Amino acid sequence: MALDPSLGSYEAIAQGFQWTLPPRFNIGVAVCDRWALDPATAQSPALIVETADGATQVTSFAALKTESDRLANGLTDLGVTRGDRVAILLPQRRETAAAHLAVYKMGAIAVPLFTLFGQDALTYRLGNCGASVVLTDGANAVRLMEAIEPLSPQPKVIVVDPDGPAGTIDLAELLARSTSAFTPVDTAADDPALIIYTSGTTGKPKGALHAHRVLLGHLPGVEMPHDFFPRDGDLFWTPADWAWIGGLLDVLLPALFHGKPVLAHRAAKFEAEAALDLMARHKVRNVFMPPTALRMIRQLPDKKVRGRVALRSLGSGGETLGRDLLDWGKTILGVTINEFYGQTECNLVVANNAALFPTRPGAMGKAVPGHRVAIIGEDGQEKPDGELGLVAIARPDPVMFLEYWNNPDATAEKFIGDWLVTGDMGHRDPEGYFWFKGRDDDVITSAGYRIGPGEVEDTLSTHPAVAQVAVIGVPDPQRTEVVKAFIVPKNLRVLEDPELSARLMREIQDFAKARHAAHAYPRQIAFLDALPTTATGKIRRKDLRDLS
């Protein structure tokens, strides 16, 4: 299923590509066990972990297999069986990868969770998926225990660091009493493996359920923007958390599938110079970096960036890059930034590859071989080139999700006939480039994250000082958009008292960070005496945008 660069042109590669999906496939076996069981690759590095104190730990495929097998046995002893959901609330670290592999090899379903999620966000997701076990670390354990308190039954909590809170299970002790002899479950390629939650415009987040085949579906979309990854000497890193599809399925699992090491390091906050130093220290060759991170590096003086890293490929997605940023990448970083496009439900279906066709600033790229991408109308009919419509992907497609977890109505709404509709508007030009023109809903794109205003509004509305609230995205030069909340306070004196207003604003922002998510709190707040609504009481978000 690999792209064949020897065919020379994009058209020839696309025409010559064919999916060869095996009927039986298991992600854990494919990315770890097959390398660990081969004497030639067993001791090859799978993970290079730089810890917070600057130490470097190298984990081989053989060691990763042993740890994940012990964990699989430990989870089995805790009662986890095929199809059960196991949540993983961990940053980039060795145990995170081992947990994913263990869950996949058991035939259970992994549920990655972002460590910046607040208590409400965790409670909802864990309750919605019915997780039986959660793995976390010391930094998140107390908050997690508070989040599971309302749930019944409560999931068991495994803490990977020593001295976890009362009522938790120590990972080291669990592994010590577990054997390393584990036989992976024989899973079909279409069996469920993974739930990644994504927010919509209204209501609660939806859990996109993916099959084991999703990894195979990702491979062409990784190879294309990363200059036909893998090659000898490649080493992959991303600042994106492995809880998101961009970190997990754009970097970690594809690199391991190809037998290439992944650098694991997740700083509490992205810092441009620290990221450059990290890549230089470890001789990183391949990077997925969101546009916001690239813009932060670009703010450094050119002399501090030029020649500091030796990248072979640099992919970026989530937001559109401009000509200036692309030119800066070539001149200062010495590499063409290849943009790509997808979403949690159906990822990496459009991409650029400067070696195959010229990069056009503002264009998302061309359809990745193996995926049928089109612009359609609301009637499901394809639009001619140059005409605006909905970006859509035809099913069946191996990278496409199975369904939204426990939400058949939302699943049905995601499709028009046999087209999965992304929610993005765009057009395709006569040369096959796709161009993004905007969302057809109110999803906020901020620093590469897609944020549903509905969930933010739900959290803010529980604050005792808030009578009504509506959330939109407003333009921001660095993050593309930031969350802005329009709030009607219960005490309207806030509107006339700047000191009271400022104090309440900070209080609400801190409340949103703790209860919902630190990456999705309202960076801007405006207090109003009433929200603009239609005759039926629906919030007029267009009027709110006009106020911004």
MARSEBA-725568 format. One record per residue (C-alpha): residue in one letter; x, z, y. Coordinates in steps of 0.05 Angstrom, whole numbers, padded with zeros to 5 digits, always signed. Each point is the difference from the previous one (the first is absolute). Layout:
REM MARSEBA-725568
AXZY
...
REM end
This chain:
REM MARSEBA-725568
M+00000+00000+00000
A+00061+00000+00045
L+00004-00051+00057
D+00049-00055-00016
P+00044-00015+00061
S+00034-00057-00037
L-00063-00041+00011
G+00024-00006+00072
S-00063+00000+00043
Y-00058+00046+00012
E-00048-00054-00023
A+00037-00011-00066
I+00007+00075-00013
A-00074+00010+00013
Q-00021-00058-00043
G+00046+00020-00057
F-00021+00074-00001
Q-00043+00026-00057
W-00023+00070-00017
T+00020+00022-00070
L-00034+00068-00004
P+00009+00037-00066
P-00064+00029-00029
R+00034+00068-00010
F+00041+00029+00057
N+00020+00069+00024
I+00033+00011+00067
G+00041+00060-00023
V+00029-00036-00059
A+00015-00063+00040
V+00036+00033+00058
C+00038+00054-00039
D-00002+00002-00076
R+00022-00071-00013
W+00063+00011+00042
A+00012+00070-00028
L-00004-00024-00072
D+00051-00056+00011
P+00071+00027-00008
A+00024-00050+00052
T-00045+00027+00055
A-00017+00072-00022
Q+00051+00031+00048
S-00013-00047+00057
P-00024+00035+00063
A-00075-00001+00010
L-00005+00049+00059
I+00050+00020+00052
V-00028+00061+00035
E+00028+00027+00065
T-00025+00070+00010
A-00014+00036+00065
D+00068+00033-00001
G+00035-00067-00007
A+00017+00005-00074
T-00007-00062-00044
Q-00030+00003-00069
V+00001-00061-00046
T-00051-00005-00056
S+00010-00051-00056
F-00056-00036-00036
A+00015+00042-00062
A-00006+00065+00040
L-00064-00023+00034
K-00030-00016-00068
T+00018+00068-00027
E-00030+00036+00060
S-00064-00041+00001
D-00009+00008-00076
R+00008+00075+00005
L-00050+00001+00057
A-00049-00043-00040
N+00004+00051-00056
G-00009+00057+00049
L-00061-00033+00031
T-00028-00011-00070
D+00009+00074-00014
L-00040+00015+00063
G-00058-00042-00028
V+00012-00066+00037
T-00025-00058-00042
R-00008-00075+00007
G-00040-00018+00062
D+00008+00067+00034
R+00022+00000+00072
V+00066+00032+00020
A+00013+00006+00074
I+00071-00003+00028
L+00010+00034+00068
L+00075-00010+00008
P+00048-00036+00046
Q+00054-00048-00022
R+00038+00038-00054
R+00020-00005-00073
E-00059+00041-00025
T-00049-00047+00035
A+00025-00060-00039
A+00001+00040-00065
A-00071+00023+00011
H-00026-00070+00010
L+00035-00025-00063
A-00025+00058-00041
V-00072-00012+00022
Y+00004-00074-00014
K+00031+00010-00069
M-00056+00050-00017
G-00054-00051+00016
A-00024+00048+00055
I-00013-00021+00072
A+00049+00017+00057
V-00028+00019+00068
P+00055+00000+00053
L-00015+00042+00061
F+00035-00001+00067
T+00036+00065+00018
L-00025-00004+00072
F-00073+00005-00023
G-00035+00061+00026
Q-00044+00048-00040
D-00065-00039+00009
A+00032-00066-00020
L+00029+00031-00063
T-00064+00037-00020
Y-00041-00064+00004
R+00048-00044-00039
L+00014+00051-00054
G-00074+00014-00008
N-00020-00073+00002
C+00048-00022-00055
G-00010+00063-00041
A+00075+00014-00007
S+00016+00047-00057
V+00071+00013+00022
V+00039-00005+00065
L+00076-00002+00006
T+00028+00023+00067
D+00061+00035+00031
G+00012+00066+00034
A-00012-00029+00069
N-00071-00022-00017
A-00021+00051-00053
V-00034+00051+00045
R-00041-00053+00037
L-00018-00032-00066
M-00025+00066-00029
E-00045+00008+00061
A-00025-00072-00009
I-00021+00009-00073
E-00035+00066+00013
P-00069-00033+00011
L+00007-00044-00062
S-00033+00016-00067
P+00034-00006-00047
Q+00065+00009+00036
P+00059-00044-00021
K+00062+00034-00029
V+00058-00001+00049
I+00072-00013-00021
V+00054+00016+00051
V+00066-00037-00007
D+00039+00053+00041
P+00011+00072-00023
D-00041+00058+00025
G-00067-00036+00007
P-00062+00039+00023
A-00038+00043-00049
G-00043-00039-00047
T+00046-00060-00003
I+00042-00028-00057
D+00076-00005+00007
L+00024-00070-00018
A+00067+00023-00027
E-00034+00048-00048
L-00049-00053-00022
L+00056-00050-00015
A+00042+00053-00035
R-00054+00011-00053
S-00016-00074-00008
T+00037-00048-00046
S+00029-00066+00021
A-00032-00037-00058
F-00061-00037+00027
T-00034-00063-00025
P-00032-00038+00058
V-00074-00017-00006
D-00012-00074-00017
T-00037-00022+00063
A-00031-00067+00015
A+00022-00036+00063
D-00071+00010+00027
D-00002+00075-00014
P-00003+00044+00062
A+00066+00030+00024
L-00005+00019+00073
I-00047+00021+00056
I+00023-00009+00072
Y-00048+00024+00053
T-00014-00045+00060
S-00044+00015+00060
G-00056-00043+00025
T-00036-00001+00066
T-00055+00049-00017
G-00011+00054-00052
K+00050+00028-00049
P+00064-00033-00025
K-00005-00046-00060
G+00046+00005-00061
A+00026-00069-00019
L+00008+00001-00076
H+00057-00045-00026
A+00017-00021-00070
H+00069+00000-00032
R+00004-00075+00014
V+00003+00014+00075
L+00075+00007-00005
L+00008-00069-00031
G-00046-00027+00054
H+00046+00028+00053
L+00065-00031-00025
P-00005-00069+00033
G-00020+00033+00066
V+00063+00043-00003
E+00046-00056-00021
M-00023-00048+00054
P+00013+00039+00065
H+00062+00033-00030
D+00037-00065-00011
F-00014-00006-00075
F+00013+00073-00017
P+00036+00023-00043
R+00072-00020+00005
D+00064+00034-00021
G+00016+00061+00043
D-00070+00008+00027
L-00022+00070+00021
F-00070+00011+00029
W-00024+00051+00051
T-00061+00010+00044
P-00019+00055+00049
A-00072-00011-00023
D-00026+00057-00042
W-00010-00013-00074
A-00071+00025+00007
W-00019-00066+00032
I-00002-00068-00034
G+00055-00024+00046
G+00050+00051-00026
L-00023+00004-00072
L-00016-00072-00019
D+00040-00038+00052
V+00065+00038-00014
L+00005+00055-00053
L-00034-00030-00061
P+00021-00073+00010
A+00073+00019+00010
L+00000+00043-00063
F-00036-00055-00038
H+00058-00046+00016
G+00050+00054-00019
K+00024+00010+00071
P+00011+00069+00032
V-00043+00029+00055
L+00026+00047+00054
A-00046+00060+00009
H+00001+00035+00067
R-00059+00020+00042
A+00016+00034+00065
A-00052+00044+00032
K+00000-00049+00059
F+00028-00070+00005
E+00061-00003+00044
A+00032-00066+00014
E+00074+00021+00000
A-00010+00043-00062
A-00032-00059-00036
L+00059-00045+00018
D+00050+00052-00024
L-00038+00009-00065
M-00001-00075-00015
A+00074-00006+00018
R+00021+00060-00043
H-00034-00027-00062
K+00013-00074+00013
V-00074-00016-00002
R-00013-00074-00010
N-00076-00006+00000
V-00049+00035+00046
F-00074+00001+00012
M-00009+00027+00071
P-00065+00004+00039
P+00001-00033+00069
T-00003+00067+00036
A+00064+00023-00033
L+00033-00066+00019
R-00021+00008+00072
M+00030+00070+00001
I+00067-00027-00025
R-00004-00056+00052
Q-00004+00052+00055
L+00072+00020-00016
P+00056-00035+00038
D+00020-00064-00037
K+00072+00026-00008
K-00027+00059-00041
V-00037-00046-00048
R+00042-00064-00007
G+00042+00000-00063
R-00022+00069-00022
V-00038-00023-00062
A+00010-00059-00047
L-00070-00019-00022
R-00016-00058-00045
S-00076+00002+00010
L-00047+00035+00048
G-00075-00004-00010
S-00053+00027+00047
G-00075+00004-00002
G-00060+00037+00027
E+00004-00028+00071
T+00020-00067+00029
L+00071-00008+00026
G+00014-00039+00064
R+00053-00052+00014
D+00044+00049+00037
L+00004+00048-00060
L+00014-00057-00048
D+00055-00027+00045
W+00029+00070+00007
G+00001+00008-00076
K+00041-00064-00009
T+00048+00015+00057
I+00011+00074-00007
L-00017+00017-00072
G+00026-00066-00027
V-00061-00013-00043
T-00066-00036+00006
I-00059+00048-00001
N-00050-00030-00048
E-00071+00023+00014
F-00051+00008-00055
Y-00073+00017-00006
G-00049+00036-00045
Q-00042+00062-00006
T-00009+00057-00048
E-00053-00036-00039
C+00039-00065-00008
N+00072+00004+00025
L+00057-00049+00015
V-00039-00065-00003
V+00030-00033+00062
A+00073+00001+00020
N+00057-00035+00035
N+00066-00023-00029
A+00047-00030+00052
A+00039-00036-00055
L-00061-00039-00021
F-00035-00014+00066
P+00011+00016+00073
T-00026+00067+00025
R-00053-00009+00054
P-00006+00060+00046
G-00069+00030-00007
A-00015-00033-00067
M-00012+00044-00061
G+00033-00053-00044
K-00025-00044-00056
A-00038+00019-00064
V+00046+00032-00051
P+00002-00044-00063
G-00051+00023-00050
H-00051+00022+00052
R-00056-00043+00027
V-00010+00021+00073
A-00050-00034+00046
I-00039+00006+00064
I-00074+00004-00015
G-00066+00008+00037
E-00052+00054-00012
D-00033-00049-00048
G+00061+00001-00045
Q+00019-00072+00015
E+00072-00018+00018
K+00013-00017+00073
P+00041-00061+00019
D+00070+00010+00027
G+00001+00025+00072
E-00069+00032-00004
L-00008+00075+00008
G-00029+00039-00058
L+00010+00057-00049
V+00066+00007-00038
A-00018+00001-00073
I+00032-00001-00070
A-00032-00032-00061
R-00012+00040-00063
P+00024+00008-00053
D+00069+00021+00026
P+00048+00048-00035
V+00016+00037+00065
M-00074+00012+00016
F-00031+00068-00009
L-00050+00015-00055
E-00051+00037+00043
Y-00009+00056+00050
W-00002+00065-00039
N-00072+00023-00011
N-00024-00046+00055
P-00033-00063-00029
D-00037-00017+00064
A+00066-00002+00041
T+00032-00041-00056
A-00056-00051+00004
E+00004-00003+00076
K+00075-00017-00005
F-00017-00068-00030
I-00036-00063+00021
G-00011-00036-00065
D+00068-00005-00033
W+00038+00013+00065
L+00029+00068+00017
V-00009+00007+00075
T+00057+00037+00034
G-00038+00017+00064
D+00051-00040+00041
M-00016-00061+00042
G+00048-00058+00003
H+00012-00073-00010
R+00047-00045-00040
D+00037-00057+00033
P+00011-00069-00032
E+00070+00021-00024
G-00030+00059-00040
Y+00020+00057+00046
F-00051+00056+00008
W-00012+00031+00068
F-00031+00069+00012
K-00052+00003+00055
G-00030+00070-00007
R-00043+00046-00042
D-00074-00012-00012
D-00009+00075-00002
D+00026+00061+00038
V+00060+00018-00043
I+00058+00026+00043
T+00070-00026-00015
S+00052+00051+00024
A+00074+00000-00019
G-00017-00040-00063
Y-00056+00048-00022
R-00072-00023-00004
I-00044+00056+00025
G-00075+00002-00008
P-00034+00030+00062
G-00056+00029-00043
E+00044+00051-00035
V+00033+00021+00065
E-00068+00008+00032
D-00024+00042-00058
T+00058+00048+00009
L-00005+00005+00075
S-00075+00013-00003
T+00013+00065-00038
H+00038+00029+00059
P-00043+00054+00031
A+00009-00027+00071
V-00021-00072-00018
A-00072-00023+00008
Q+00010-00074-00012
V+00060-00044-00014
A+00018-00073-00008
V+00068-00029-00016
I+00032-00068+00015
G+00069-00030+00000
V+00033-00016+00067
P+00061-00044+00011
D+00069+00032-00003
P+00066-00037+00011
Q+00036+00036-00057
R-00053+00016-00051
T-00045-00061+00012
E-00059+00047+00007
V-00011+00075+00006
V-00062+00041-00015
K-00042+00018+00061
A-00058+00048-00005
F-00058+00002+00048
I-00030+00070-00004
V-00063+00031+00029
P+00018+00075+00004
K-00052+00053-00013
N+00023+00033+00064
L-00007-00054+00054
R+00041+00042+00048
V+00060-00032-00035
L-00015-00063+00039
E+00011+00036+00066
D+00058+00046-00017
P+00067-00037-00012
E+00034+00062-00027
L-00056+00013-00050
S-00001-00073-00018
A+00075-00003-00014
R-00003+00064-00042
L-00058-00026-00041
M+00034-00067-00010
R+00062+00033-00030
E-00043+00045-00043
I-00040-00059-00028
Q+00063-00041-00014
D+00031+00058-00038
F-00065+00009-00038
A-00001-00073-00020
K+00073+00002-00024
A-00013+00060-00044
R-00069-00019-00026
H+00005-00075-00007
A+00069-00033+00005
A+00061+00005+00044
H+00006-00076+00005
A-00072-00011+00021
Y-00015+00053+00053
P-00026-00024+00067
R+00060-00009+00046
Q-00049-00013+00056
I-00064+00039+00015
A-00052-00013+00053
F-00057+00048+00014
L-00068-00030+00018
D-00069+00029+00016
A-00031-00050-00049
L+00020-00056-00047
P-00025-00071+00011
T-00051-00017-00054
T-00048-00055-00018
A-00075+00010+00000
T+00005+00022-00073
G+00054+00051+00015
K+00059-00040-00026
I+00065+00011+00039
R+00020-00059+00042
R+00075-00003-00015
K+00007-00062+00044
D-00022+00042+00060
L+00052+00053-00019
R+00054-00053-00002
D-00021-00023+00069
L+00010+00072+00024
S+00071+00003-00027
REM end
